[in-house]
Amino acid sequence: MSAPPSRPSLPVWRHALAGALAAVTALVTMSATAWAALVLLGAGAVAPVARLVPVLVSLAVGGGVTLESAAGAAGSAAAGGLGGLFGGGGGLSLGLAGEVALTPLTLSFLGTAVLATGFFRPLRRRARPTPAMLWARCGGALAITAVALPVCAVLARGTVRLPENVKDRIAERAGSGRFGGGAGGGFASGLSSVDFRTDVVTTAFLGWLGVVAVLAVGCLAARRTTLPRPVALGGPRLKWNAVLSALAGSAAVLCCVALAVAVLAGAAALTGRERAAEAAGVLLLAGPNLIAALLTTGAGTSWEAGVRRLRPEGGGMAGMLGTGQQDGASDRDRVVDLGHWAGAGVPLWVIGLLLTLLLLLLAGYVAAARTPARTAREDADAFLDRHTDTALRMGIAVGAATFVLPYLARGSLRLGVSLMGSEMGGLRAGLDTSPRLSALTAFVAAALAAYGGSRLQGRRAGRRERPAGASGTASGRRALTSDPVP
């Protein structure tokens, strides 16, 4: 049976428009998912959701959010003078500053998946595009990104109302000094709301670089597409396509599992279960963050989750208020070492290691199946056999990913309270990490697991199709270069 004839390629301007449409679709998908997560988390009670959606999109592409006391709260600080310092009627308001460093990887994954699918998949079964057409397609996506992300970052600013429990804790901290509880309410009166804003330049630049990285890696890893001949038959794609496509597919499956669990939790939330709604909202934002923490824990990455109290340095106003002294048990840091946290009686790092080895074994099997078979001459001239070559490339790719992932998956919220220019303290909460030598450990584990998977695939293929060497080689090369079948 012959394959359907390939359709003619699009003109250059249509390629540019298609690239721009892929970028727009990716941003719309990220925004819709962020809106659903915020609604599930009940974020509309603290700030307008329309302002928080661009914040999450900016964070997903690498931007950062800064916090500071609202303008109205700052103005009230001058009203009371120093009289409020001694529990008077005016009250001396506190200042609040901080930052949010978090990458909601679910949004990043959806944006990457939609952009890559919309960019590469429509080229399938079309006449081979010229390099100019591919450049036009890239230019359309990058041009829209360069315009849309700064607009998104400009919209990502507003005012958030602090929850009552946070305000009560601030009041308790402020009133626990040497001037009695009467001052606490006056101190915290200016902290009912906080302004937030996003760095426009950082968001636009890192987001633009992210799109460049997605398109560059996609040219190496994309399978169901037709690319210009210099790209399709180039050395980097021929060497890395099988490994990168197998790893990308494994990562996509894991992220889709997290999304499916989030959808199930959202469905359970319709029955009135508040915890299910919160779980769905968290997974819609940070499901891949949790998966990355689990997998890299097995490679030796140290992960800690908790809340730490920021203590003021020196005396000054903070020392005069007595905040330098701790209140005992109420001020203890709460930190959990995730690697040694026991789930079902087994440390989390053991679960992460076993899951990582299983996934890498499957990825090695798939990569070996997608690698074109070598001829006898190629096998004789090669420095490494095909199984070792696959294992080495898999180790390099996984080691690099293990080095980068902890910096993307971690997140933190820092809030600092200051009075008359002196920091009185604050808190830091989030998921922090120390990579250590986890990239080297991941390289070794990935190489061994991929070698085993490649050996397993070679043994099974040898048993099934011994006589089909030449035809298998031709079909493998055709699948790799994605030539339309005449």
Kinemage of the C-alpha trace (Angstrom):
@kinemage 1
@onewidth
@group {chain A} dominant
@subgroup {mainchain}
@vectorlist {calphas} color= white
{ca met a 1} P 0.000 0.000 0.000
{ca ser a 2} L 1.470 3.357 -1.026
{ca ala a 3} L 1.385 6.327 1.298
{ca pro a 4} L -0.710 9.369 0.343
{ca pro a 5} L 1.159 11.919 -1.780
{ca ser a 6} L 2.701 14.853 0.050
{ca arg a 7} L 0.995 18.221 -0.200
{ca pro a 8} L 2.898 21.238 -1.513
{ca ser a 9} L 4.712 23.309 1.062
{ca leu a 10} L 3.272 26.616 2.238
{ca pro a 11} L 4.617 29.934 0.962
{ca val a 12} L 7.057 31.794 3.172
{ca trp a 13} L 4.497 34.234 4.581
{ca arg a 14} L 2.193 31.355 5.519
{ca his a 15} L 5.063 29.709 7.419
{ca ala a 16} L 5.650 32.948 9.344
{ca leu a 17} L 1.946 33.166 10.160
{ca ala a 18} L 1.851 29.512 11.252
{ca gly a 19} L 4.805 30.061 13.611
{ca ala a 20} L 3.118 33.092 15.137
{ca leu a 21} L -0.125 31.151 15.547
{ca ala a 22} L 1.728 28.339 17.353
{ca ala a 23} L 3.206 30.838 19.833
{ca val a 24} L -0.156 32.528 20.426
{ca thr a 25} L -1.861 29.167 20.986
{ca ala a 26} L 0.807 28.215 23.530
{ca leu a 27} L 0.300 31.443 25.501
{ca val a 28} L -3.495 31.058 25.428
{ca thr a 29} L -3.208 27.481 26.698
{ca met a 30} L -0.942 28.583 29.543
{ca ser a 31} L -3.317 31.397 30.479
{ca ala a 32} L -6.380 29.139 30.454
{ca thr a 33} L -4.661 26.573 32.669
{ca ala a 34} L -3.475 29.274 35.074
{ca trp a 35} L -7.011 30.665 35.303
{ca ala a 36} L -8.428 27.212 36.090
{ca ala a 37} L -5.800 26.618 38.787
{ca leu a 38} L -6.451 29.994 40.420
{ca val a 39} L -10.193 29.396 40.469
{ca leu a 40} L -9.685 25.993 42.092
{ca leu a 41} L -7.401 27.542 44.715
{ca gly a 42} L -9.874 30.331 45.473
{ca ala a 43} L -7.321 33.013 44.619
{ca gly a 44} L -10.066 35.474 43.712
{ca ala a 45} L -10.509 36.185 47.436
{ca val a 46} L -7.096 37.854 47.682
{ca ala a 47} L -6.635 39.468 44.258
{ca pro a 48} L -8.374 39.746 40.863
{ca val a 49} L -7.769 36.575 38.883
{ca ala a 50} L -7.292 38.656 35.729
{ca arg a 51} L -4.184 40.162 37.360
{ca leu a 52} L -2.847 36.887 38.740
{ca val a 53} L -3.038 34.973 35.431
{ca pro a 54} L -0.306 37.064 33.712
{ca val a 55} L 1.765 36.722 36.899
{ca leu a 56} L 1.729 32.929 36.616
{ca val a 57} L 2.459 33.044 32.881
{ca ser a 58} L 5.412 35.360 33.554
{ca leu a 59} L 6.704 33.014 36.253
{ca ala a 60} L 6.328 30.040 33.901
{ca val a 61} L 8.712 31.600 31.374
{ca gly a 62} L 11.310 32.551 33.990
{ca gly a 63} L 10.172 35.925 35.316
{ca gly a 64} L 10.219 36.953 38.960
{ca val a 65} L 7.687 38.759 41.132
{ca thr a 66} L 8.552 41.369 43.745
{ca leu a 67} L 6.346 42.365 46.655
{ca glu a 68} L 6.205 45.598 48.630
{ca ser a 69} L 3.798 47.373 50.956
{ca ala a 70} L 0.822 48.922 49.210
{ca ala a 71} L 0.881 52.682 48.707
{ca gly a 72} L -2.011 53.233 51.090
{ca ala a 73} L -0.280 51.290 53.832
{ca ala a 74} L 2.935 53.248 53.425
{ca gly a 75} L 1.092 56.498 53.735
{ca ser a 76} L -0.416 55.503 57.048
{ca ala a 77} L 3.023 55.093 58.585
{ca ala a 78} L 3.469 58.837 58.988
{ca ala a 79} L 0.132 59.359 60.666
{ca gly a 80} L 0.943 57.881 64.040
{ca gly a 81} L 4.495 59.128 64.504
{ca leu a 82} L 6.443 57.555 67.308
{ca gly a 83} L 3.477 57.698 69.588
{ca gly a 84} L 2.307 54.319 68.367
{ca leu a 85} L 5.672 52.847 69.252
{ca phe a 86} L 4.629 52.945 72.911
{ca gly a 87} L 1.191 51.560 72.296
{ca gly a 88} L -0.447 54.910 71.583
{ca gly a 89} L -3.481 55.511 69.480
{ca gly a 90} L -1.774 56.372 66.211
{ca gly a 91} L 0.225 53.221 65.593
{ca leu a 92} L 3.383 52.921 63.540
{ca ser a 93} L 2.882 50.793 60.446
{ca leu a 94} L 5.370 48.242 59.249
{ca gly a 95} L 6.866 47.909 55.791
{ca leu a 96} L 6.757 44.648 53.874
{ca ala a 97} L 8.987 43.559 51.005
{ca gly a 98} L 9.772 40.257 49.391
{ca glu a 99} L 9.895 38.221 46.236
{ca val a 100} L 8.414 35.106 44.698
{ca ala a 101} L 10.789 32.734 42.886
{ca leu a 102} L 8.772 29.904 41.401
{ca thr a 103} L 8.410 28.220 38.031
{ca pro a 104} L 4.995 26.537 37.616
{ca leu a 105} L 6.285 23.759 35.392
{ca thr a 106} L 2.812 22.565 34.378
{ca leu a 107} L 2.325 25.839 32.530
{ca ser a 108} L 5.845 25.606 31.114
{ca phe a 109} L 5.193 22.049 29.912
{ca leu a 110} L 1.877 22.943 28.284
{ca gly a 111} L 3.378 25.966 26.569
{ca thr a 112} L 6.300 23.883 25.291
{ca ala a 113} L 4.097 21.014 24.113
{ca val a 114} L 1.595 23.248 22.317
{ca leu a 115} L 4.322 25.370 20.719
{ca ala a 116} L 6.291 22.343 19.506
{ca thr a 117} L 3.193 20.550 18.211
{ca gly a 118} L 1.841 23.613 16.427
{ca phe a 119} L 5.255 24.415 14.981
{ca phe a 120} L 6.463 21.005 13.752
{ca arg a 121} L 3.411 18.771 13.311
{ca pro a 122} L 1.770 20.726 10.423
{ca leu a 123} L 4.918 20.122 8.341
{ca arg a 124} L 4.168 16.392 8.260
{ca arg a 125} L 3.310 14.946 4.838
{ca arg a 126} L 4.170 18.194 3.076
{ca ala a 127} L 6.857 18.823 0.521
{ca arg a 128} L 10.203 19.425 2.152
{ca pro a 129} L 10.457 23.099 3.163
{ca thr a 130} L 13.489 25.170 2.295
{ca pro a 131} L 15.709 26.612 5.052
{ca ala a 132} L 14.172 30.039 4.351
{ca met a 133} L 10.712 28.651 5.112
{ca leu a 134} L 11.898 27.205 8.432
{ca trp a 135} L 13.566 30.499 9.325
{ca ala a 136} L 10.321 32.324 8.504
{ca arg a 137} L 8.413 29.942 10.736
{ca cys a 138} L 10.881 30.563 13.584
{ca gly a 139} L 10.733 34.306 12.976
{ca gly a 140} L 6.962 34.368 13.304
{ca ala a 141} L 7.050 32.526 16.637
{ca leu a 142} L 9.861 34.679 18.020
{ca ala a 143} L 8.298 37.937 16.864
{ca ile a 144} L 4.996 37.201 18.597
{ca thr a 145} L 6.859 36.117 21.732
{ca ala a 146} L 8.884 39.340 21.758
{ca val a 147} L 5.640 41.338 21.686
{ca ala a 148} L 3.314 39.240 23.835
{ca leu a 149} L 5.572 38.535 26.816
{ca pro a 150} L 6.367 42.192 27.644
{ca val a 151} L 2.642 42.962 27.459
{ca cys a 152} L 1.954 40.040 29.775
{ca ala a 153} L 4.605 41.242 32.233
{ca val a 154} L 3.199 44.789 32.217
{ca leu a 155} L -0.264 43.415 33.060
{ca ala a 156} L 1.204 41.267 35.867
{ca arg a 157} L 0.937 43.877 38.592
{ca gly a 158} L -1.647 44.813 41.139
{ca thr a 159} L -2.519 44.534 44.814
{ca val a 160} L -3.092 41.390 46.830
{ca arg a 161} L -4.938 41.323 50.158
{ca leu a 162} L -3.143 39.339 52.810
{ca pro a 163} L -5.148 36.463 54.310
{ca glu a 164} L -6.360 36.931 57.868
{ca asn a 165} L -4.077 34.240 59.292
{ca val a 166} L -1.033 35.944 57.777
{ca lys a 167} L -2.068 39.331 59.166
{ca asp a 168} L -2.699 37.815 62.579
{ca arg a 169} L 0.752 36.229 62.595
{ca ile a 170} L 2.370 39.535 61.646
{ca ala a 171} L 0.437 41.296 64.386
{ca glu a 172} L 1.501 38.642 66.872
{ca arg a 173} L 5.138 39.059 65.843
{ca ala a 174} L 4.976 42.828 66.066
{ca gly a 175} L 3.158 42.794 69.388
{ca ser a 176} L 5.448 40.236 71.000
{ca gly a 177} L 8.198 42.768 71.604
{ca arg a 178} L 8.764 44.775 74.728
{ca phe a 179} L 5.846 47.111 74.379
{ca gly a 180} L 3.005 44.658 74.860
{ca gly a 181} L 0.260 43.431 72.660
{ca gly a 182} L -1.360 46.827 72.287
{ca ala a 183} L 1.155 47.797 69.650
{ca gly a 184} L 0.700 44.729 67.503
{ca gly a 185} L -2.518 45.815 65.862
{ca gly a 186} L -1.121 49.260 65.156
{ca phe a 187} L 2.031 47.829 63.648
{ca ala a 188} L 0.185 45.408 61.414
{ca ser a 189} L -2.524 47.824 60.364
{ca gly a 190} L -0.541 48.835 57.288
{ca leu a 191} L -0.005 45.284 56.109
{ca ser a 192} L -3.505 44.434 54.991
{ca ser a 193} L -2.452 44.554 51.328
{ca val a 194} L 0.738 44.208 49.307
{ca asp a 195} L 1.606 45.423 45.806
{ca phe a 196} L 3.136 42.956 43.354
{ca arg a 197} L 4.831 43.482 40.017
{ca thr a 198} L 6.881 41.516 37.495
{ca asp a 199} L 10.202 42.466 35.954
{ca val a 200} L 9.347 43.157 32.306
{ca val a 201} L 12.877 42.895 30.902
{ca thr a 202} L 13.717 39.618 32.643
{ca thr a 203} L 10.400 38.026 31.691
{ca ala a 204} L 10.674 39.012 28.028
{ca phe a 205} L 14.321 38.025 27.667
{ca leu a 206} L 14.116 34.647 29.415
{ca gly a 207} L 10.830 33.803 27.708
{ca trp a 208} L 12.302 34.619 24.310
{ca leu a 209} L 15.350 32.460 25.054
{ca gly a 210} L 13.013 29.668 26.158
{ca val a 211} L 11.237 29.716 22.798
{ca val a 212} L 14.611 29.611 21.014
{ca ala a 213} L 15.586 26.574 23.108
{ca val a 214} L 12.277 24.784 22.397
{ca leu a 215} L 12.625 25.296 18.644
{ca ala a 216} L 16.306 24.293 18.625
{ca val a 217} L 15.745 21.110 20.628
{ca gly a 218} L 12.617 20.412 18.579
{ca cys a 219} L 14.671 20.390 15.383
{ca leu a 220} L 16.711 17.573 16.935
{ca ala a 221} L 13.968 15.640 18.733
{ca ala a 222} L 10.823 16.056 16.584
{ca arg a 223} L 9.874 12.884 14.731
{ca arg a 224} L 6.555 13.329 12.927
{ca thr a 225} L 7.600 16.263 10.793
{ca thr a 226} L 9.402 17.218 7.592
{ca leu a 227} L 12.445 19.456 7.937
{ca pro a 228} L 14.836 21.047 5.430
{ca arg a 229} L 17.394 18.571 4.132
{ca pro a 230} L 20.443 20.178 5.865
{ca val a 231} L 18.614 19.824 9.187
{ca ala a 232} L 17.037 16.407 8.591
{ca leu a 233} L 20.288 14.802 7.379
{ca gly a 234} L 22.647 16.810 9.582
{ca gly a 235} L 24.956 15.082 12.024
{ca pro a 236} L 23.373 16.472 15.246
{ca arg a 237} L 19.890 15.226 14.315
{ca leu a 238} L 21.095 11.820 13.133
{ca lys a 239} L 23.024 11.341 16.379
{ca trp a 240} L 20.605 12.762 18.936
{ca asn a 241} L 17.102 12.300 17.512
{ca ala a 242} L 16.474 8.845 18.960
{ca val a 243} L 17.694 9.681 22.481
{ca leu a 244} L 16.088 13.117 22.738
{ca ser a 245} L 12.760 11.973 21.302
{ca ala a 246} L 12.639 9.045 23.764
{ca leu a 247} L 13.402 11.307 26.745
{ca ala a 248} L 10.947 13.971 25.568
{ca gly a 249} L 8.243 11.341 25.195
{ca ser a 250} L 8.919 9.982 28.703
{ca ala a 251} L 8.772 13.471 30.211
{ca ala a 252} L 5.550 14.216 28.343
{ca val a 253} L 3.942 11.026 29.650
{ca leu a 254} L 4.857 11.900 33.254
{ca cys a 255} L 3.500 15.442 32.908
{ca cys a 256} L 0.294 14.143 31.317
{ca val a 257} L -0.144 11.744 34.244
{ca ala a 258} L 0.088 14.722 36.624
{ca leu a 259} L -2.482 16.567 34.498
{ca ala a 260} L -4.809 13.559 34.528
{ca val a 261} L -4.604 13.377 38.331
{ca ala a 262} L -5.342 17.104 38.486
{ca val a 263} L -8.423 16.628 36.300
{ca leu a 264} L -9.640 13.781 38.519
{ca ala a 265} L -9.109 15.907 41.616
{ca gly a 266} L -10.981 18.755 39.950
{ca ala a 267} L -13.870 16.416 39.212
{ca ala a 268} L -13.876 15.327 42.859
{ca ala a 269} L -13.942 19.000 43.866
{ca leu a 270} L -17.315 19.359 42.141
{ca thr a 271} L -18.764 17.197 44.912
{ca gly a 272} L -17.830 19.872 47.455
{ca arg a 273} L -14.478 18.554 48.662
{ca glu a 274} L -12.284 21.593 49.312
{ca arg a 275} L -9.074 19.581 49.710
{ca ala a 276} L -9.598 18.039 46.282
{ca ala a 277} L -9.942 21.494 44.734
{ca glu a 278} L -6.714 22.641 46.387
{ca ala a 279} L -4.892 19.513 45.217
{ca ala a 280} L -6.155 20.030 41.666
{ca gly a 281} L -5.021 23.655 41.690
{ca val a 282} L -1.564 22.761 42.964
{ca leu a 283} L -1.116 19.989 40.380
{ca leu a 284} L -2.274 22.292 37.579
{ca leu a 285} L 0.557 24.608 38.538
{ca ala a 286} L 3.338 22.490 39.998
{ca gly a 287} L 2.690 18.818 39.200
{ca pro a 288} L 5.921 18.450 37.171
{ca asn a 289} L 7.804 20.266 39.957
{ca leu a 290} L 6.889 17.445 42.336
{ca ile a 291} L 7.804 14.792 39.749
{ca ala a 292} L 11.175 16.460 39.128
{ca ala a 293} L 11.850 16.570 42.873
{ca leu a 294} L 11.013 12.880 43.192
{ca leu a 295} L 13.185 11.752 40.279
{ca thr a 296} L 16.195 13.927 41.106
{ca thr a 297} L 16.022 12.828 44.745
{ca gly a 298} L 16.844 9.335 43.527
{ca ala a 299} L 19.937 10.750 41.798
{ca gly a 300} L 21.202 12.297 45.036
{ca thr a 301} L 19.743 15.808 44.885
{ca ser a 302} L 18.944 17.095 48.368
{ca trp a 303} L 15.454 18.597 48.634
{ca glu a 304} L 14.064 20.440 51.649
{ca ala a 305} L 10.535 21.756 52.111
{ca gly a 306} L 9.585 24.010 54.972
{ca val a 307} L 9.290 27.430 56.519
{ca arg a 308} L 12.218 29.344 57.993
{ca arg a 309} L 12.106 32.495 60.050
{ca leu a 310} L 14.406 35.275 58.850
{ca arg a 311} L 16.219 36.764 61.822
{ca pro a 312} L 17.414 40.380 61.819
{ca glu a 313} L 21.114 41.046 61.786
{ca gly a 314} L 22.463 43.241 64.589
{ca gly a 315} L 20.506 45.367 66.969
{ca gly a 316} L 19.071 48.687 65.844
{ca met a 317} L 15.319 49.106 65.884
{ca ala a 318} L 14.819 45.340 65.664
{ca gly a 319} L 16.842 44.809 68.820
{ca met a 320} L 14.979 47.624 70.619
{ca leu a 321} L 11.673 45.905 69.873
{ca gly a 322} L 12.996 42.627 71.259
{ca thr a 323} L 12.593 40.709 68.029
{ca gly a 324} L 16.150 39.479 68.256
{ca gln a 325} L 15.051 37.159 71.054
{ca gln a 326} L 13.166 34.073 70.139
{ca asp a 327} L 9.929 33.022 71.694
{ca gly a 328} L 10.913 29.385 71.982
{ca ala a 329} L 8.831 26.721 70.337
{ca ser a 330} L 6.590 29.168 68.472
{ca asp a 331} L 9.541 30.387 66.377
{ca arg a 332} L 11.058 27.050 65.424
{ca asp a 333} L 11.889 26.511 61.777
{ca arg a 334} L 9.874 23.742 60.180
{ca val a 335} L 11.991 21.891 57.621
{ca val a 336} L 11.477 18.439 56.101
{ca asp a 337} L 14.238 16.583 54.267
{ca leu a 338} L 12.274 15.013 51.429
{ca gly a 339} L 14.961 12.503 50.575
{ca his a 340} L 14.664 10.802 53.963
{ca trp a 341} L 10.914 11.248 54.281
{ca ala a 342} L 9.410 7.784 54.486
{ca gly a 343} L 6.464 6.940 52.267
{ca ala a 344} L 4.911 3.525 52.961
{ca gly a 345} L 7.958 2.739 55.084
{ca val a 346} L 10.437 3.356 52.236
{ca pro a 347} L 12.605 6.498 52.009
{ca leu a 348} L 11.622 8.773 49.164
{ca trp a 349} L 15.064 8.638 47.575
{ca val a 350} L 14.747 4.864 47.157
{ca ile a 351} L 11.374 5.269 45.419
{ca gly a 352} L 12.816 8.000 43.203
{ca leu a 353} L 15.841 5.902 42.286
{ca leu a 354} L 13.792 2.831 41.365
{ca leu a 355} L 11.316 4.889 39.330
{ca thr a 356} L 14.160 6.698 37.553
{ca leu a 357} L 15.920 3.457 36.629
{ca leu a 358} L 12.677 1.957 35.307
{ca leu a 359} L 11.926 5.014 33.177
{ca leu a 360} L 15.481 5.153 31.836
{ca leu a 361} L 15.391 1.448 31.000
{ca leu a 362} L 12.244 2.028 28.931
{ca ala a 363} L 13.737 5.159 27.365
{ca gly a 364} L 16.856 3.203 26.393
{ca tyr a 365} L 14.693 0.518 24.802
{ca val a 366} L 12.701 3.090 22.814
{ca ala a 367} L 15.841 5.009 21.779
{ca ala a 368} L 17.457 1.812 20.524
{ca ala a 369} L 14.339 0.946 18.538
{ca arg a 370} L 14.391 4.389 16.898
{ca thr a 371} L 18.102 4.323 16.088
{ca pro a 372} L 18.779 3.328 12.469
{ca ala a 373} L 20.570 -0.002 12.174
{ca arg a 374} L 24.199 0.239 11.139
{ca thr a 375} L 25.675 -1.420 8.113
{ca ala a 376} L 28.594 -3.821 8.576
{ca arg a 377} L 31.018 -1.133 7.374
{ca glu a 378} L 29.596 1.495 9.742
{ca asp a 379} L 29.828 -0.968 12.612
{ca ala a 380} L 33.467 -1.705 11.832
{ca asp a 381} L 34.413 1.991 11.543
{ca ala a 382} L 32.538 3.082 14.688
{ca phe a 383} L 34.517 3.681 17.853
{ca leu a 384} L 31.658 2.399 20.081
{ca asp a 385} L 29.065 -0.246 19.427
{ca arg a 386} L 25.474 0.939 19.019
{ca his a 387} L 24.411 -0.042 22.556
{ca thr a 388} L 27.282 1.837 24.214
{ca asp a 389} L 26.736 4.809 21.922
{ca thr a 390} L 23.051 5.001 22.910
{ca ala a 391} L 23.935 4.646 26.590
{ca leu a 392} L 26.558 7.405 26.414
{ca arg a 393} L 24.207 9.872 24.737
{ca met a 394} L 21.421 9.020 27.155
{ca gly a 395} L 23.764 9.602 30.091
{ca ile a 396} L 24.865 12.993 28.762
{ca ala a 397} L 21.279 14.152 28.141
{ca val a 398} L 19.981 12.950 31.535
{ca gly a 399} L 22.987 14.360 33.385
{ca ala a 400} L 22.421 17.785 31.809
{ca ala a 401} L 18.699 17.627 32.620
{ca thr a 402} L 19.415 16.634 36.226
{ca phe a 403} L 21.722 19.631 36.579
{ca val a 404} L 19.112 22.073 35.224
{ca leu a 405} L 15.860 20.632 36.630
{ca pro a 406} L 16.478 21.400 40.328
{ca tyr a 407} L 16.880 25.091 39.531
{ca leu a 408} L 13.602 25.088 37.603
{ca ala a 409} L 11.580 22.939 40.020
{ca arg a 410} L 12.455 24.731 43.243
{ca gly a 411} L 10.350 27.607 44.496
{ca ser a 412} L 10.340 30.054 47.346
{ca leu a 413} L 8.388 32.911 48.891
{ca arg a 414} L 10.323 35.452 50.937
{ca leu a 415} L 8.648 38.097 53.078
{ca gly a 416} L 10.642 40.606 55.084
{ca val a 417} L 9.187 43.030 57.644
{ca ser a 418} L 10.992 46.317 58.259
{ca leu a 419} L 10.485 49.310 60.533
{ca met a 420} L 12.106 52.683 59.841
{ca gly a 421} L 14.631 51.084 57.476
{ca ser a 422} L 15.622 48.271 59.856
{ca glu a 423} L 14.629 44.722 59.035
{ca met a 424} L 12.726 43.183 61.924
{ca gly a 425} L 12.661 39.704 60.415
{ca gly a 426} L 10.321 37.768 58.220
{ca leu a 427} L 9.913 34.310 56.798
{ca arg a 428} L 10.954 32.207 53.859
{ca ala a 429} L 8.863 29.274 52.668
{ca gly a 430} L 9.238 26.935 49.760
{ca leu a 431} L 10.996 23.979 48.213
{ca asp a 432} L 14.775 24.330 48.139
{ca thr a 433} L 17.497 22.104 46.751
{ca ser a 434} L 21.199 21.390 46.690
{ca pro a 435} L 22.212 19.486 43.513
{ca arg a 436} L 25.578 18.281 44.874
{ca leu a 437} L 26.952 15.609 42.503
{ca ser a 438} L 23.534 14.458 41.318
{ca ala a 439} L 24.336 15.210 37.649
{ca leu a 440} L 27.256 12.763 37.755
{ca thr a 441} L 25.142 10.146 39.536
{ca ala a 442} L 22.363 10.609 36.973
{ca phe a 443} L 24.866 10.223 34.120
{ca val a 444} L 26.060 6.868 35.457
{ca ala a 445} L 22.558 5.576 36.255
{ca ala a 446} L 21.165 6.685 32.888
{ca ala a 447} L 24.054 5.152 30.960
{ca leu a 448} L 23.701 1.789 32.717
{ca ala a 449} L 19.906 1.691 32.411
{ca ala a 450} L 19.947 2.779 28.770
{ca tyr a 451} L 22.593 0.190 27.954
{ca gly a 452} L 20.387 -2.494 29.459
{ca gly a 453} L 17.344 -1.226 27.554
{ca ser a 454} L 19.274 -1.106 24.292
{ca arg a 455} L 20.575 -4.641 24.807
{ca leu a 456} L 17.055 -5.862 25.555
{ca gln a 457} L 15.682 -4.234 22.399
{ca gly a 458} L 18.494 -5.638 20.273
{ca arg a 459} L 17.898 -9.153 21.562
{ca arg a 460} L 14.159 -8.978 20.946
{ca ala a 461} L 14.609 -7.453 17.477
{ca gly a 462} L 17.140 -10.135 16.565
{ca arg a 463} L 14.718 -12.886 17.522
{ca arg a 464} L 11.783 -11.397 15.618
{ca glu a 465} L 13.246 -10.161 12.349
{ca arg a 466} L 16.607 -11.669 11.499
{ca pro a 467} L 16.176 -11.631 7.708
{ca ala a 468} L 14.863 -8.035 7.433
{ca gly a 469} L 18.156 -6.143 7.755
{ca ala a 470} L 18.220 -4.077 4.579
{ca ser a 471} L 14.541 -3.082 4.559
{ca gly a 472} L 14.659 -2.261 8.263
{ca thr a 473} L 17.639 0.013 7.721
{ca ala a 474} L 15.902 1.895 4.919
{ca ser a 475} L 12.652 2.327 6.849
{ca gly a 476} L 14.552 3.454 9.967
{ca arg a 477} L 16.426 6.120 8.042
{ca arg a 478} L 13.214 7.263 6.364
{ca ala a 479} L 11.470 7.609 9.735
{ca leu a 480} L 14.362 9.617 11.098
{ca thr a 481} L 14.578 12.083 8.238
{ca ser a 482} L 10.794 12.195 7.861
{ca asp a 483} L 10.880 12.146 4.069
{ca pro a 484} L 7.382 12.006 2.532
{ca val a 485} L 6.717 8.589 1.078
{ca pro a 486} L 6.002 8.864 -2.685
